[in-house]
Amino acid sequence: MGEHLISRRSLLSLPALLPAAALSLSRRAPAAVRGDEVMYVGGTMQHIPDKTEGKLALDAPTGAEFNCEKGRFTIPYKGITSLEYGQKSGRRIGVAIAISPIALLSKKRKHFLSIGFRDDKGVGQGAVFELSKNETRTVITTFEAKSGKKVEFESDDARKHYEKEAK
């Protein structure tokens, strides 16, 4: 179950395109996003290519807006049907090869937020974002507060790590 980024229950609430986006996460090797950047890993926004980095503006009262060079889209807070946080961890093999084998002793964690929502036309949509470690709590807390939905965790490990970061 550790490799699944989205639970089966969440997949039922998201459109059919999200399973492909979730599967692509396990094959993805690039470095984790940094700072206030997020990555749209995949979902139903066909005008935005998968694995596109951009900014997620959370300050509007009605919705979060993802902006990137290829375009933008809005997630209406009142339309959010599900929030799920998950992680994928892996060894730092590239760093170990390039710099030091000691890097194999540490793990990198990638943080993912899956959002199911209905757009302004009532159509079911979904998006999977990779978040930077430092932005995870802020993003999730904002989505919970503005949507009234509580985040679900894809595993106990993800829940424990999220709670540990709060301390």
C-alpha positions as CSV (number, residue, x, y, z in Angstrom):
1,M,0.0,0.0,0.0
2,G,3.0,2.3,0.4
3,E,3.3,2.9,-3.3
4,H,-0.3,4.1,-3.7
5,L,-0.6,7.8,-3.5
6,I,-4.4,7.9,-3.7
7,S,-6.7,5.5,-1.9
8,R,-9.3,3.5,-3.8
9,R,-12.1,5.5,-2.0
10,S,-10.7,8.8,-3.2
11,L,-10.4,7.5,-6.8
12,L,-14.1,6.8,-6.8
13,S,-14.8,10.4,-6.1
14,L,-12.3,11.7,-8.8
15,P,-12.7,11.5,-12.5
16,A,-11.2,8.6,-14.5
17,L,-8.1,10.5,-15.5
18,L,-6.6,10.7,-12.0
19,P,-5.6,7.1,-11.8
20,A,-3.2,7.6,-14.7
21,A,-1.8,10.7,-13.0
22,A,-1.3,8.8,-9.7
23,L,0.5,5.9,-11.5
24,S,2.8,8.4,-13.2
25,L,3.9,9.6,-9.8
26,S,5.6,6.2,-9.1
27,R,7.7,6.5,-12.2
28,R,8.7,10.1,-11.7
29,A,12.4,10.7,-10.8
30,P,13.0,14.5,-10.9
31,A,13.8,16.4,-7.7
32,A,11.1,17.5,-5.3
33,V,9.6,21.0,-5.8
34,R,11.1,23.7,-3.6
35,G,10.0,27.0,-2.0
36,D,6.5,28.2,-2.8
37,E,6.4,26.3,-6.1
38,V,3.9,23.5,-6.6
39,M,3.7,20.9,-9.4
40,Y,0.5,20.0,-11.2
41,V,1.3,16.3,-11.4
42,G,-1.9,15.4,-13.4
43,G,-5.6,15.4,-13.4
44,T,-8.4,16.6,-15.6
45,M,-7.0,19.9,-16.7
46,Q,-6.2,19.0,-20.3
47,H,-4.8,22.4,-21.2
48,I,-2.1,22.0,-18.5
49,P,0.5,19.4,-19.2
50,D,1.2,16.8,-16.5
51,K,4.3,17.6,-14.3
52,T,4.0,21.4,-14.8
53,E,5.4,23.6,-12.1
54,G,3.7,26.8,-11.1
55,K,2.2,28.8,-8.2
56,L,-0.9,28.0,-6.2
57,A,-2.6,31.2,-5.1
58,L,-4.8,30.5,-2.0
59,D,-5.7,34.1,-1.1
60,A,-8.9,34.6,-3.1
61,P,-12.0,34.0,-1.0
62,T,-13.8,31.8,-3.6
63,G,-11.1,29.6,-4.9
64,A,-7.5,28.5,-5.3
65,E,-5.8,29.4,-8.6
66,F,-3.0,27.4,-10.2
67,N,-0.9,29.6,-12.5
68,C,1.9,28.5,-14.8
69,E,3.4,29.4,-18.2
70,K,0.9,27.1,-20.0
71,G,-2.2,28.6,-18.4
72,R,-4.3,28.6,-15.2
73,F,-7.3,27.0,-13.6
74,T,-9.3,27.7,-10.5
75,I,-10.5,25.2,-7.8
76,P,-13.6,26.7,-6.2
77,Y,-13.4,26.1,-2.5
78,K,-17.2,25.5,-2.2
79,G,-16.9,22.8,-5.0
80,I,-14.2,20.7,-3.2
81,T,-15.5,17.1,-2.6
82,S,-12.3,15.5,-1.3
83,L,-8.8,16.3,-0.1
84,E,-6.2,13.6,0.3
85,Y,-2.6,13.9,1.4
86,G,0.0,11.3,0.6
87,Q,3.7,10.8,0.4
88,K,6.3,9.0,-1.7
89,S,9.7,8.5,-0.2
90,G,12.8,7.2,-1.9
91,R,16.5,7.0,-1.5
92,R,18.8,9.8,-2.8
93,I,20.5,7.6,-5.4
94,G,21.4,10.4,-7.7
95,V,23.1,12.4,-4.9
96,A,24.9,9.2,-3.7
97,I,26.3,8.5,-7.1
98,A,27.4,12.1,-7.7
99,I,28.5,13.2,-4.3
100,S,28.6,10.6,-1.4
101,P,27.2,7.1,-0.7
102,I,26.2,8.5,2.7
103,A,23.2,10.1,1.0
104,L,21.7,6.6,0.6
105,L,21.1,6.6,4.4
106,S,18.6,9.5,4.1
107,K,15.3,9.5,2.4
108,K,13.6,12.3,0.4
109,R,9.9,12.6,0.8
110,K,7.6,14.0,-1.9
111,H,4.3,15.5,-0.6
112,F,1.2,15.1,-2.7
113,L,-2.3,16.6,-2.3
114,S,-5.1,15.2,-4.4
115,I,-8.2,17.4,-4.8
116,G,-11.6,16.3,-6.1
117,F,-13.9,19.1,-6.9
118,R,-16.8,20.4,-9.0
119,D,-16.0,23.3,-11.3
120,D,-18.2,26.3,-11.8
121,K,-20.3,24.3,-14.2
122,G,-20.8,21.5,-11.8
123,V,-18.5,19.1,-13.7
124,G,-16.4,16.7,-11.6
125,Q,-12.7,17.5,-11.8
126,G,-9.5,16.4,-10.1
127,A,-6.0,17.6,-9.6
128,V,-2.9,16.1,-8.0
129,F,-0.2,18.5,-6.8
130,E,3.2,17.9,-5.5
131,L,3.9,20.4,-2.7
132,S,7.2,21.5,-1.2
133,K,7.9,20.3,2.3
134,N,7.6,23.8,3.8
135,E,4.3,24.6,2.1
136,T,2.4,21.3,2.8
137,R,0.8,22.3,6.1
138,T,-0.1,25.9,4.9
139,V,-1.7,24.6,1.7
140,I,-3.7,21.8,3.4
141,T,-4.8,24.0,6.3
142,T,-6.0,26.7,3.9
143,F,-8.0,24.1,1.8
144,E,-9.5,22.6,4.9
145,A,-10.6,26.0,6.3
146,K,-12.0,27.4,3.1
147,S,-13.7,24.3,1.8
148,G,-15.0,22.9,5.1
149,K,-13.6,19.5,4.2
150,K,-11.0,17.6,6.3
151,V,-8.0,16.1,4.6
152,E,-7.8,12.3,4.5
153,F,-4.5,10.5,4.6
154,E,-3.4,7.8,2.2
155,S,-1.6,6.0,4.9
156,D,-0.8,6.0,8.6
157,D,2.8,7.0,7.7
158,A,1.5,10.1,5.9
159,R,-0.6,11.0,8.9
160,K,2.2,10.6,11.3
161,H,4.6,12.6,9.2
162,Y,2.0,15.4,8.8
163,E,1.3,15.5,12.5
164,K,5.0,15.5,13.3
165,E,5.6,18.5,11.1
166,A,3.0,20.4,13.1
167,K,5.1,20.3,16.2
